[in-house]
Amino acid sequence: MYFILDKLFYQGGKSGDENLLYVVEVVFDDVVISLESIPKRIKIMNEFFILRGAAVFIGTKIAERTAIGHYVAVSLRNDGHWEEYDDFKHKPVPIPEQTKYGVQILLRNKEN
């Protein structure tokens, strides 16, 4: 199974491939985005990858690269429903796909 990780960020009000900047140092900003707006299937070099989940940040940035908050994982289940995994909770919690998060990393695997 192959996984790719991608970091969502905005730079100068642009989105998507326009954000792929070739610079020595990139400061990543959180993207607050609804789960339903994340592409479920993408194609990279003639291979398709399926969205499986995301690492998200819940908190407040107080300065560049400094934040107070908590990370949780959200998972897109095979039945199309989302669940939130939070170590402060006893079990996964179902969440609507309209929920917005500060997405840090997307997790995908290669389509069979």
C-alpha positions in Angstrom: 0.0 0.0 0.0 1.4 3.4 -0.9 0.7 6.6 1.0 1.3 10.2 0.0 1.1 13.1 2.3 0.3 16.5 1.2 0.1 19.8 3.0 -2.6 22.3 2.2 -1.7 25.9 2.4 -2.6 29.3 0.9 0.0 31.7 -0.5 -1.0 35.1 -1.8 -4.7 34.1 -2.1 -4.0 31.3 -4.5 -5.1 27.8 -4.2 -4.4 24.4 -5.7 -1.3 23.9 -7.9 -0.6 27.6 -7.9 0.5 27.1 -4.3 3.4 24.8 -5.2 6.2 27.4 -4.6 9.9 26.6 -5.2 11.5 28.6 -2.5 14.2 27.7 0.1 11.8 28.2 3.1 8.1 28.0 3.0 5.9 29.0 6.0 2.8 27.0 5.9 -0.5 28.5 7.0 -3.4 26.4 8.1 -6.2 25.9 5.6 -9.6 26.0 7.3 -11.6 23.9 4.9 -14.7 21.7 5.0 -14.2 18.0 4.6 -16.6 17.8 1.7 -14.4 20.2 -0.4 -11.3 18.0 -0.3 -11.0 16.0 -3.5 -11.7 12.3 -2.7 -9.7 11.0 -5.7 -6.7 12.6 -7.4 -4.5 11.5 -10.3 -0.7 11.8 -10.0 1.5 10.6 -12.8 -1.2 8.2 -14.2 -1.9 6.8 -10.8 -5.1 7.4 -8.8 -5.0 8.1 -5.0 -8.0 7.9 -2.7 -8.5 10.2 0.3 -8.4 8.2 3.6 -8.1 10.9 6.2 -6.4 14.0 7.5 -4.4 15.3 10.5 -6.0 18.5 11.7 -5.2 21.2 14.2 -7.8 22.6 16.6 -6.5 25.7 18.3 -5.2 29.2 17.9 -2.0 30.4 16.3 -0.5 33.1 18.5 2.6 33.7 16.5 4.4 32.4 13.4 5.1 28.7 13.9 3.8 28.9 17.4 0.3 27.6 18.3 -1.7 26.4 21.3 -4.0 23.6 20.5 -4.5 20.0 19.9 -4.1 17.6 16.9 -6.8 15.1 16.0 -7.2 12.7 13.1 -10.3 12.5 10.9 -10.9 9.4 8.8 -13.1 8.9 5.7 -14.6 5.5 6.2 -15.3 3.1 3.3 -19.0 3.8 3.6 -18.3 7.5 2.9 -18.9 8.8 6.4 -16.3 10.7 8.4 -15.1 10.0 12.0 -13.0 12.1 14.3 -10.3 10.4 16.4 -9.3 12.4 19.5 -7.2 11.1 22.3 -9.3 13.2 24.7 -12.4 11.1 23.8 -13.1 7.5 24.5 -14.2 6.5 21.0 -14.4 7.8 17.5 -17.1 10.4 16.9 -19.1 10.6 13.6 -18.9 14.0 12.0 -20.7 15.6 9.1 -18.7 16.3 5.9 -19.6 20.0 6.2 -17.3 20.2 9.3 -14.4 22.7 8.8 -10.9 22.0 10.2 -7.4 23.5 10.0 -6.0 20.8 7.8 -2.3 20.0 8.2 -1.8 16.8 6.2 -4.0 14.7 4.0 -3.6 10.9 3.9 -4.2 9.0 0.7 -3.5 5.6 -0.6 -3.0 4.2 -4.1 -6.2 3.0 -5.8 -6.2 -0.7 -6.6 
